[in-house]
Amino acid sequence: MAYYIGVDGGGTKSIIALFDENKTMIDYVRTTGSNHETLSGTFEEAVSVIMTAIDEVLEKNNLKYDDITEYLMGLAGVDHPFQHDILFDLFTKAGLKNLRIYNDGFIITKAGLKNGTGIGYNCGTGTCCNSFDDDGNMLQIGGFAELSGDMGNGHWLAMMTYRAIYDDVCLATNKTSMTTALFEKIGMTPSRETVLSLIEYLGDDEEKGEELIRMLIDVFFDALNSGDRAAENICEMMAVRGAEYITAHLRKQKFESDIVDVVLSGSIHVKLPCERYLERLENECRKRDEGKILNFIILKDWPVMGCINWMLEESDSKEGRK
């Protein structure tokens, strides 16, 4: 039996999964986030988090490093070649062979594509948009936060919701139902002082900050679904930017088919009541579709399934099988 290990290394959690040659997930370990950009120990800590989980899953199944045919990792924060090279060197020194490392957006895309080619748009902790074209070319757009103009991820959405509430309370402009909704959740009265007091949580208190971010996101979608104008303005921004990212792949990559699959993934697309936003996103994409029909797919599988899909897809190709 051939064994494979796939790693989905995200900003808030990581999944390390053991597979066989039939794509059966034999076992897995869920652990903490492994994005080197958000860890105090940077690259070394990221490798330690993942290697500890690999050791655990191998030990539970009486396997050693060399028993694994291939390791494929999709890691958040791997956006530059130098980041790949540092991580690859550290994992190799730790004992792994037959290893490939990519940005996590690529494995997410592979997890949802039907035929191996298409586009993936991920909005979770961060934002990225990845594709595989007919010639096997890979392309990533976004993933550099403010530098690339990323929108639609959880942190961006929380920031924009907070800004709308700030404008309502502190500037006395653009009234929004999100103000009352948020302060009811946290049990405070809206005022300049209470609005500004939230900055402490967003900046320095990680645990309370994450809780507040979740509240802000929930408040946004509730307001959007009730027709709040400020929420609709935020929705328009994220839908337009998402459409720009997705359709850029149609211009930069080679897709011969008239129909191109687009996998939508990440907590914003998968776990939240975002139907109105998705409708707007699809409409904005159609305005820019370059003559293609876009087939939108909400990711149902775990992203780590993209690792085994990819490994076996290439293994089959090498053996001349479809």
C-alpha positions in Angstrom: 0.0 0.0 0.0 1.2 3.5 -0.8 0.8 6.2 1.8 0.6 10.0 1.3 0.5 12.9 3.7 -1.3 16.2 2.9 -1.0 19.3 5.0 -3.4 22.2 5.1 -1.6 24.8 7.1 -3.8 27.8 7.8 -3.7 30.9 9.9 -5.9 29.6 12.7 -5.7 25.8 12.3 -3.8 23.1 10.5 -4.9 19.7 9.3 -2.3 16.9 8.7 -3.9 13.9 6.9 -2.6 10.5 6.1 -4.1 9.0 2.8 -3.8 5.8 0.9 -3.6 5.4 -2.9 -7.4 5.3 -3.1 -7.8 8.8 -1.6 -9.0 7.3 1.6 -8.2 9.5 4.6 -6.8 6.9 7.1 -6.1 9.3 9.9 -5.6 13.0 10.6 -4.4 15.5 13.2 -5.9 18.9 13.8 -3.5 21.4 15.4 -2.9 25.1 15.7 -2.3 27.6 12.9 1.0 27.3 11.1 1.3 30.5 9.1 4.9 31.6 9.7 3.8 35.3 9.2 1.6 35.2 12.3 3.8 33.1 14.6 6.4 34.7 17.0 8.8 31.9 16.0 8.2 32.5 12.3 9.5 29.7 10.0 11.0 27.5 12.7 7.8 27.5 14.8 5.6 26.8 11.7 7.8 23.8 10.9 7.7 22.6 14.5 3.8 22.8 14.6 3.5 20.7 11.4 6.3 18.2 12.2 4.8 17.5 15.6 1.5 16.7 14.0 3.2 14.5 11.3 5.1 12.6 14.0 1.8 12.0 15.8 -0.1 10.7 12.8 2.8 8.5 11.8 3.3 7.1 15.3 -0.4 6.3 15.6 -0.3 4.3 12.4 3.1 2.6 13.0 4.8 4.4 10.0 8.1 6.2 9.5 9.0 9.2 7.3 10.4 7.0 4.6 7.1 5.0 4.4 5.4 8.0 2.9 5.4 8.1 -1.0 5.0 11.9 -1.1 4.3 14.9 1.2 2.3 17.8 -0.3 1.7 20.9 1.8 -0.5 23.9 1.2 0.7 26.6 3.6 -0.8 30.0 4.3 1.9 32.7 4.0 3.9 31.0 1.3 3.6 33.8 -1.3 7.2 34.3 -2.3 9.9 31.9 -3.6 12.2 32.7 -0.7 9.5 31.7 1.8 9.1 28.4 0.0 12.9 27.8 0.0 13.3 28.5 3.7 10.4 26.1 4.6 11.6 23.4 2.2 15.1 23.5 3.7 13.8 23.2 7.2 11.4 20.4 6.5 14.1 18.5 4.6 16.5 18.9 7.5 13.8 17.5 9.7 13.8 14.3 7.7 11.1 14.7 5.0 11.7 13.5 1.4 9.6 13.7 -1.7 8.1 17.0 -0.5 6.3 19.7 -2.3 5.1 23.0 -0.8 2.6 25.5 -2.2 0.4 28.4 -1.1 -2.7 27.0 0.6 -4.9 28.5 -2.0 -3.7 26.0 -4.6 -4.7 22.9 -2.6 -8.1 24.5 -1.8 -8.6 25.0 -5.5 -7.7 21.3 -6.2 -10.1 20.2 -3.5 -13.0 21.6 -5.4 -12.2 21.3 -9.1 -13.8 18.5 -11.1 -11.2 18.1 -13.8 -8.1 19.6 -12.3 -8.3 23.0 -14.2 -10.1 26.1 -13.1 -10.0 28.9 -10.5 -10.3 29.0 -6.7 -11.3 32.1 -4.7 -10.6 31.8 -1.0 -11.8 34.2 1.7 -11.0 33.0 5.2 -8.5 34.5 7.6 -6.9 36.0 4.4 -7.7 36.3 0.7 -6.2 34.6 -2.3 -7.2 33.6 -5.8 -5.5 30.7 -7.5 -5.8 28.8 -10.8 -4.6 25.9 -12.8 -4.9 26.3 -16.6 -5.1 23.8 -19.5 -1.3 23.8 -19.9 -0.7 23.1 -16.2 0.3 26.7 -15.5 -0.3 27.9 -11.9 -1.2 31.5 -11.0 -1.8 33.2 -7.7 -3.5 36.6 -7.5 -3.7 38.4 -4.1 -2.5 37.1 -0.8 -0.5 40.2 0.1 -3.2 41.9 2.2 -3.2 45.7 1.7 -0.3 45.6 -0.8 -2.4 43.7 -3.3 -5.7 45.2 -2.3 -7.2 42.0 -0.8 -10.8 42.3 0.3 -13.5 39.9 1.5 -11.6 38.0 4.2 -12.6 37.9 7.8 -10.2 40.5 9.1 -10.9 42.9 6.3 -14.7 42.5 6.7 -14.4 43.1 10.5 -12.3 46.3 9.8 -14.8 47.6 7.3 -17.8 46.9 9.6 -16.0 48.7 12.5 -15.2 51.6 10.2 -18.9 51.9 9.3 -19.8 51.9 13.0 -17.1 54.5 13.6 -18.5 56.8 10.9 -22.0 56.4 12.3 -21.0 57.3 15.9 -17.9 59.5 15.6 -18.6 61.3 12.3 -22.4 61.3 12.6 -22.7 60.2 9.0 -24.0 57.1 7.2 -26.4 55.7 9.9 -26.2 51.9 10.1 -28.1 49.3 12.0 -24.8 47.6 12.6 -24.0 50.1 15.4 -27.0 49.1 17.5 -26.6 45.4 16.7 -22.9 45.3 17.8 -23.4 47.2 21.0 -26.4 45.0 22.0 -24.1 42.0 21.5 -21.4 43.4 23.8 -23.8 45.0 26.3 -22.6 48.6 25.9 -24.1 51.9 24.9 -22.9 53.4 21.6 -20.7 56.4 22.1 -17.4 57.8 20.9 -15.7 56.4 24.0 -17.1 52.9 23.7 -16.4 52.8 20.0 -12.8 53.8 20.6 -12.4 51.3 23.5 -12.8 48.4 21.0 -9.6 49.3 19.3 -7.7 47.9 22.3 -9.2 44.4 21.6 -8.6 44.6 17.9 -5.0 45.6 18.4 -3.5 43.9 21.4 -5.9 41.3 23.0 -5.8 38.3 20.7 -8.5 36.3 22.4 -11.0 39.2 22.8 -9.9 40.5 19.4 -10.9 37.2 17.7 -14.2 37.2 19.5 -14.9 40.8 18.5 -14.0 40.0 14.9 -16.5 37.2 14.8 -19.2 39.5 16.2 -18.4 42.2 13.6 -18.7 39.6 10.8 -22.0 38.3 12.1 -23.3 41.9 12.5 -22.3 42.6 8.9 -24.2 39.7 7.4 -27.3 40.3 9.5 -27.3 43.9 8.3 -26.7 43.0 4.7 -29.5 40.5 4.7 -31.9 43.1 6.1 -30.9 45.7 3.5 -28.7 48.0 5.5 -27.2 50.5 3.1 -23.7 50.7 4.8 -23.5 46.9 4.7 -24.5 46.9 1.0 -21.7 49.4 0.3 -19.2 47.0 1.9 -20.7 44.1 0.0 -20.3 46.0 -3.3 -16.6 46.6 -2.6 -15.8 43.0 -1.8 -17.9 41.7 -4.7 -16.2 44.0 -7.2 -12.7 43.2 -6.0 -13.5 39.4 -5.9 -14.7 39.6 -9.5 -11.6 41.5 -10.5 -9.4 38.7 -9.0 -11.4 35.8 -10.5 -11.7 37.2 -14.0 -8.0 38.2 -14.1 -7.3 34.5 -14.4 -9.4 34.4 -17.5 -7.1 37.0 -19.1 -3.8 35.7 -17.7 -4.4 31.9 -18.1 -5.4 29.5 -20.9 -8.8 28.0 -20.6 -10.1 26.5 -23.9 -13.5 25.4 -22.6 -16.4 27.8 -22.7 -17.2 26.8 -19.1 -14.6 27.5 -16.4 -15.1 26.2 -12.8 -14.7 28.6 -10.0 -14.3 27.1 -6.5 -15.4 29.4 -3.6 -13.9 28.5 -0.3 -13.0 29.8 3.1 -15.2 30.6 6.1 -16.8 33.7 4.4 -18.0 31.7 1.5 -18.8 28.4 3.2 -19.9 29.0 6.8 -21.8 32.2 6.8 -25.2 33.4 5.4 -23.7 35.1 2.4 -26.2 34.4 -0.3 -26.7 38.1 -1.2 -23.0 38.7 -1.4 -22.5 35.6 -3.6 -25.2 36.8 -5.9 -23.5 40.1 -6.2 -20.1 38.5 -6.7 -21.5 36.3 -9.6 -23.1 39.3 -11.2 -19.9 41.3 -11.1 -18.0 38.4 -12.6 -20.5 38.1 -15.4 -19.8 41.7 -16.3 -16.1 40.8 -16.8 -16.3 37.2 -17.9 -14.2 37.5 -21.1 -16.8 35.4 -23.0 -16.6 32.5 -20.6 -19.4 30.8 -18.6 -18.3 30.7 -15.0 -19.5 27.6 -13.0 -19.4 28.5 -9.3 -18.8 25.7 -6.8 -19.0 26.0 -3.1 -16.3 23.8 -1.6 -17.8 20.9 0.4 -14.7 18.8 1.0 -12.0 19.6 3.5 -9.3 21.7 1.8 -6.6 19.0 2.6 -8.4 16.7 0.1 -6.8 18.9 -2.5 -3.4 17.5 -1.5 -4.3 13.9 -2.3 -6.3 14.9 -5.4 -3.2 16.7 -6.7 -0.7 14.0 -5.8 -2.7 11.2 -7.4 -3.7 13.3 -10.4 0.0 13.8 -11.3 0.8 10.2 -10.4 -1.9 9.0 -12.8 -0.7 11.4 -15.5 2.9 10.0 -15.2 1.6 6.5 -15.6 -0.5 7.5 -18.7 -3.8 6.8 -16.9 -6.8 9.1 -16.7 
